[in-house]
């Protein structure tokens, strides 16, 4: 199962980042979740976004084994430090990994905390009333968690999100990413790159849905893989500073995890 923290993958169809700025005169509330792709929207100076997954379950069915991973308390904190700049800290509070060998029936389990990811996001262009927005985000992951919950060694990468609002309700976005990803062995790094394309539709002022396709190339020394995923997510904002969301992801080829379900939310302070 491939996991580069801060990345979800790549290519060809429908992802969308959050709008570059708030839709009205209220606070700039723009959670990155629950989409696979990135966002150019930054937190206003002096304010803090907190985003968290309450439950993140992924199943990877391969010919020789089945792996189930459950993550909870995956917390992302975003702090505005400039007009168009924010700092981020993400920590996986708890993860449980269960692997069953299909031939022997042997089961291995691992649990523990995950890695710490530090990032800086810069909004490059786009403002309220403008259709196009773009940004860039650089990240560094410190191996603080136990493998396979954590990567076992440091990783780094760059994410470039682009978005174009077709109408007030419909937006298209593309997120490209290039990583020095941790090797599956936990020692050394390799090139991984991805692109996510998506389409967001605002059903109401409080409910938004997003459809995405992603493609990721991972050149791990042990085995090179190309993973393709399709995702559908929905977000509900009962207030201008609170969101609840859900994400469902399906693998489109044998190299990809078969299924992933995520629930969580975000709040602005």
N, C-alpha and C positions, 0 to 999 in steps of 0.2 A: 504494500500500500504506500503510495507516494504521498508525502506531505512536506512541502516547503511552507513554513509559516509565512504568511502574508502573501499569498499568491493564489490563486486558483485560476488559472489556466487560460485557455486560449482559444480561440478563433472564430469562427465564422457565423455567427448568426445573431443572437439577440441578448445583449446585456445592457444594463444601464446603470450608470452611476447616479448618485443622488444629485438633485439640482444644485447648481453652483451656489445659489443663495436661497434664502427663505422666500416663499411665494408671496408673502405679504409684508406688512410693516412690523411684524412681531420679531422675536429673537431668531437668529440664524440657527435653525435646528436642522441638521442634515446628517443623520446617521449613515455610515458606510454600509452597515448591515441592512437587510439580509442578503444583498447581492453577492455574486461571485466576484464581480469586477470591482475596480477601485473608484475613487471619487476625487474630484479636484476641490471640493468644498472644504474650507477650513473653519475652525472654531474662532469665534470673535475673541479678541484680547480680553483677558480677565474672566473668561467663561470656560467651563469644562463639560465635555461630552463623556458620558460613561456608557459603554455598550457591553452587553453580556449575553452569552449563550446559557440558557438554563439546562438544555439537553441537546447534545450533538451526538447522534449515533450513525456509524458508518459500517457497512458490511462489504467485505471484499471476498468474492467467491472465485478461487482459482482452481485449476484441475487437481492440485495436490493438497490444498488446504482451504479452510474458511477462516477468515479473521473478522472479528467484531470489535469495534472500538467505541467506547462511550466516553465523552468528555463533558464535564460540567464546570461551571464557574470559569469559563474562558472570558476574561475581562479585558476590555480595551479602554484605556483612558486617554482622551485627546484634550490637550490644553492649548488655548490660543495664546501665542506669544508675540504676534504682530498682526497687522491688518490682513495679510494674506498668508500667514505662516502659523503652523501648529506643530507641537511636539506630541509624540505618542509613546505609550508604554502598554504592552500587551503581555498578559501572563495567563497560562493555563493552570487553573487552580487544582484540578483533579482529572485524571484520566484512567480508564480501565481497558486493558487490551486482552482479548481472549483469542487464541489461535488453536484450531483443531486440525490435526493431521488426518486426512481422509483415509489413508491406507491403514495406519495403525490405530487410529482413534485417540491418540495421545493428545491431551489438552494442556497448553501452557498459558498461564495468566500473569499479567504484570499490571501493577497499579502505582500511581504516584503523581507528583506534580509535573508540569511541563516546562518549556523553555520561556525565557524572557525575550521579548522583541522590542527594540527601540527604533523609532522612526521619526523622520521629519517630512512634513508635507508642505509644498509651496503651490499656491494657486497662481497660475501664470497669466491667464486671460479669461474674460467672461464676467459679466455683472448682470444685475437684475434688468430685464428687458432685452438682453442680448441672447441670441440663439446658441452661439458657440461658446464652449468653455473648455479649458485645458489646465492640467497641473502636472506635477512630478512629485514622487515620493521615494525617498531612499530609506532602507531599513537595514538593521543589523540584529541578528539573533544570537543570544548567548546561551550555551548549552547548560542550563540549570536543572533540567529535568532528566528523569531516568528513561533510557530507551526501552521500548519504542514510543513511549509517550513523548519524549524529547528526541531531538535529532542526533545527539551524541557529540556534536562538534558545532562550531560557529558557522553561520551562513550569512550572506548579504545579497542585496539585490536592489533593483530600481524598477518602479512602477510608473507608467505614463497613462493616465486616464484622459479620454477625450469624449465630449458629449455635444450633441446637436439637438435642440428642441425643434421638432417639426411643427408642433402646435402647442397650445397651452396644456394639452392633455397627453401628448405623445412625444417621446424623446428616444433617440438612438444613441448608443454609446459604444466605444471600443476601448478596451484596456489592454495595453501591451506590457510585458514584463520580461526582464532578463535577470537571472540569479546565478550566483556562485553557491549552488545548493549543496547541502551536506550529503556525503555518500551514505548509502544505506548501511554500510559497514560501521558507520560512526567515526570513520577516520578519513579526512581529506574532503575535497569538494569537487564538483563537476558543473558543467554548464547545463542550465535548464531555462527554457524560454517558453512563453505562452502568449496567447491573445484571447480575449473574451469579447464577444459581440452580443449586444442585447437590445431589447425593446421594452420601454416602460410605458404603462398606460395608467393614467390617474382616473380611477372609477368615480371617486368623489373627492371632496376636499380633505377627507380623512383616510381614505383607502386607496392604496396604490399597488399595482401588480407588475411584475417584471418577468419576462421570458428570456432565457439566455442559452447560448451554445458556447462551449469553450474547447480549446485544443491546447495540449501541453506536450512539449518534447522534453524528455528527461534522459540525459546522456550519462546515467550512472555507470561506473566501470563494470559492475557486475552484470548489468543487462540494460540495454537502451530500450526505451519505451515511448510510445506516443499515446496519450490518453485523451479521449473525447467524452465530453459530458453535456447533458442537457439539464437545465434547471428552471424551476418555476417558483417564484416567491411572492409573498403578499405582506404588506405592512399596514397597520392600523394605528392612527394617532388620535387617541381620545382627547388629548390636550395639545397645545402648541409646543410643549417641552417633553412629551412622553410618547414612546412608540412601543408597540408589541408586534412581533413578526414571526413568520414561519418560512422555511426554505425546504424544498424537496429537490434532490439531485439524482439523476439516473445515469449510469455508465452506458456508453454507446459502443464500446468495443471490449475485447477480452482483457486488455491491459488496465482498464479502469475499474475502480470500485463499483460494485453493482448498484448500491443504493445508499443515500445519505439523507437523513432527516434532522432538521435543526429548528429549535424554538428559542426565543429570547426576546430581547428588547433593548431600549436605549432611553436615556434621560439626560436633560441638559440642566446644568447648575449655573 
